[in-house]
């Protein structure tokens, strides 16, 4: 039974049978929790809901018994294709979402699983925490954070969404130990202003628009991730400055089947217009789909253009690309070092003697 500071949604009339509309009951529990800074317990069951609005200094807690392929435990199931999101964190400070399954049911429209969307950054840190959640099957992004200031996403699975796994416009974020898998967009996308992000030990795989895609980002630490079978570069940086990218495995990038790739998008990494980049200690390799089917990729290893004060060194690329390990698109500025990278081109088995 919930203890002090815990409110059970069933006590507010939520049924959780997968049939009843539980939106009003769960929202009532959240509103009451907000008055005491309490946490709302969502027990095991399938709760059909439309948009739920989180309040400051509240939590939603469930039982995370989901697996890679299946929902399980405490499930919030989208019942309204016209909703902008299932969980709306906009304007809420100090919120925790822990142990829930959010099921978008692959409904049409553009609904995000979790959304935080402010018109400006405000005067204080937002500090939401999203942990141990499975957020899948939404027509929009799994997690959509727009003008966010201070956040963490940990131990979650953001998968099989119609947009990106995780979209970020903002800064001061920790993205740790997640699966970002099988999304129609990128695994992680930051196309607008973004800064001060730590990404560690994530598995970023089978995302159709690329693995990590960042435009004009600043102050990133991308370390120890596994980036697999991206539909485009495993990592693509356009503009920005101060990136440390170290110790990642980047595998089977540039899958050509999902979309028409522009020249050089069929690559493990693409760096363009970046200042102060360290790319070191990474491993890259060509392969094709599971079961040894499909096309081998990528054609290119590291593509770089207009770099400044940057270092690409001590990376390994055994069977690292089909055509070129490095592609220099020129116009690089001062102090660019490309050195001590080792590897070989991959020869598909049918072409071997």
Buried (B, 14 or more C-beta within 10 A) or exposed (E): EBEEEBBBBBEBEBBBEEEBBBBEBBBBBBBBBBEEEBBBBBBEBBBBBBBBBBBEBBBBBBBBBBEEEEBEBBBBBBBBBEBBBBBBBBBBBBBBBBBBBBBBBBBEBBBBBBBBBBEEBEEEBBBBBBBBBBBBBBBBBBBBBBBBBBBBBBBBBBBBBBBBBBBBBBBBBBBBBBBBBBBBBBBBBBBBBBBBBBBBEBBBBBBBBBBBBBBBBBBBBBBBBBBBBBBBBBBBBBBBBBBBBBEBBBBBBBBBEBEEBEEBBBBBBBBBBBBBBBBBBBBBBBBBBEEEEBEBBBBBBBBBBBBBBBBBBBBEBEBBBBEBBBBBBEEBEEEBEBEEBEBEBBEEEEEEE
